Amino acid sequence: MNTLAWTNDLVAARAGDSGALERVLTRSRQDLRRYAEYHCPVNDVEDAVQESLFTVSRKLMDLRQLECFASWLFRIVKRECNRYKRAKRMLMQVPITEDIIGPNYPESKGLARDVAQALESLPLHYREIILLRDLEGLTIEELAAQLSVTRQAAKARLHRARSLAREYLED
């Protein structure tokens, strides 16, 4: 698409033309994805791109200067990536032990505490897949879709996560 057509689509999209908006979002998607792959954790790239495109579709009319569209677009996706990073960091800071056994659990050496400590010892991507599969009950296909990996990769990650948890519990 040439520059004049691109500019016309941006102007039309900003004026409310849904076809032009769709062309703008479609053309922007690949650039956003490449940018997000650099700034986001692997599992959050597609989510950040989707949220960014949604934000663009809602806020394009508020953009004052169309010349700033590209930088505005990349700022939006970078903000989404940072939001996902903060959410993961918060997940890692909350001890699982409190979620599973509660703060007033009477027996400190029980099975629930051991399992919680085993989960806390796992790297985040292994902990996440065990929690999604065993606590939330997602299927392998749902796991693969949510984590943006193949079915085989999800199965392998789950197997490795359970093996590591089992090793921890055997010690």
N, C-alpha and C positions, 0 to 999 in steps of 0.2 A: 504494500500500500504506500502510495507516495505521501509526501509531507502535506500537500494541500488537502488530500482526501482525509488524512488523519486529523488535521486541524478542523475541517468541516464536521467530521464525526464528533470531535470534542465539543464544538460549539452546539451542535444539534443535541448531543446527549445532555449537555448542561441546560438546554432549553426544554428538555423533557421527552425527547424522541427515544423510545425504548429500543428500537432497532439500532440506532447509533450507539446507545449505551452498551448494548450487547456486543457490538463490534469493538468498542473501546476496551471493554473488560476482557474479551477474548484475546485481543492483541496484547494486552498488558499482562495476562496470566503467566506466560513463559518467563518474561523478565522478572516478575515478582517471585516466581518459583526459584529461579537461579539465585536471586538475592536472598531469599529465605533459606535456601540450602546452606548458604554461608553463615547466616546469623542465627539460625534456629537449631535446636536439637533435632536429630533426624526424624524422630517420631512426630514432631509437631509442625513440620514444614507445610504439609497440605492444609492443616487446620489454620495456620497463620495466613496462608494465601487466601483461603475461603473467607476468613473473617475480614481480611483487608479488602477483598473485592466487594464484600457486602457493605463495608464502611464507605468505600468509594461510590458505590451505587446510591447510597443514602445522602452523602455529603457533597457530591460533585457540584450541585447548584450553589453551594456555599464558597467554592473556590473562587477567589477574586481575580486571579491572573492565570489564564490558561497556560502561559509560558512556564509556570511553576508546576505543572501537572506531574511531570516525571519525578521531581524531587519530593513533592507532596506524597505521591504514591509510595515511594521507597521509605519515607518517614513513617507512613502508616504501617507497612509490613514490619519495619524494624521495631516499632512500638509493640506490635502483636508478638513478635519473637521474644522481646524482653518480658512481656507479660507471662508468656509460657515458661520462660526460664525462672521467673520469680515464683510461679506456682510450683514448679518442681523443687525449687530450693525450700519452699515452705513445707512441702511434703516430706522432704528429707530431714527437716529440723524437728518435726513432731515425732516423738518416740512412738513406735507401734505398740509397745508394751501397754501404754495407757489406754489405747483404743480397744485392745483385745481383753485385757483383764481388769481395767478400771483402776483408779487410784487407790481404792480401799480394798484391794484384793487381799484376803487374809493369809493365804499361803504363798510365800515368796518363792518356793522351790517347786511349784506345781507344773504340770505339763503345759498349761496355757502360757506361763511365763517363759518356759523353755522354747516353745514354738515362737513366741513373740521375739525373743532374743535371737533366735535363728533367722527370722525374717529381717530383723534389724541389721544383722551381720552381712546380708546379701547386698551386692551392688544394686543400684536403683532399678536398672532395667530388668534384673531377675526378680527383685521384690515386686515390681509392678505386674509382671506377668503371672506370678503366683497369686497375688491378690485379685487380679481380674478373673483368673480361671477358677480358683478354689473358693474365694469369698463371694465374688459377684456372679459366678456361674456362667461366664461367657464360653461359647463354643470355640473350637480352634479357628473356624472361619471368622468369627467375630473378633477374636484376638488378632488375627492376621490383618484384618481390615483396620482395627483401631490403632494398631502399632505400625501400620504401613509396611508390613513385611509379607513375605510369601507364607503360605500355609506350612511348608516344610521348615522355614526359619522359625515360625512361631512354635512348632512342635519341638524343634531342637532347643530353643531357648527355654521352654518350659521344662524339658527333661533336664537340662543343665542346672536350672534353678532348683528343681526338686532334689537333684543329686547333691548340690552344695548344701542345701538345708539339711538333708539327711546326714551328710558328713558332720555338720555342726552338732546335730542332735546326738550322734553316736559318740562324740568326744566326751 
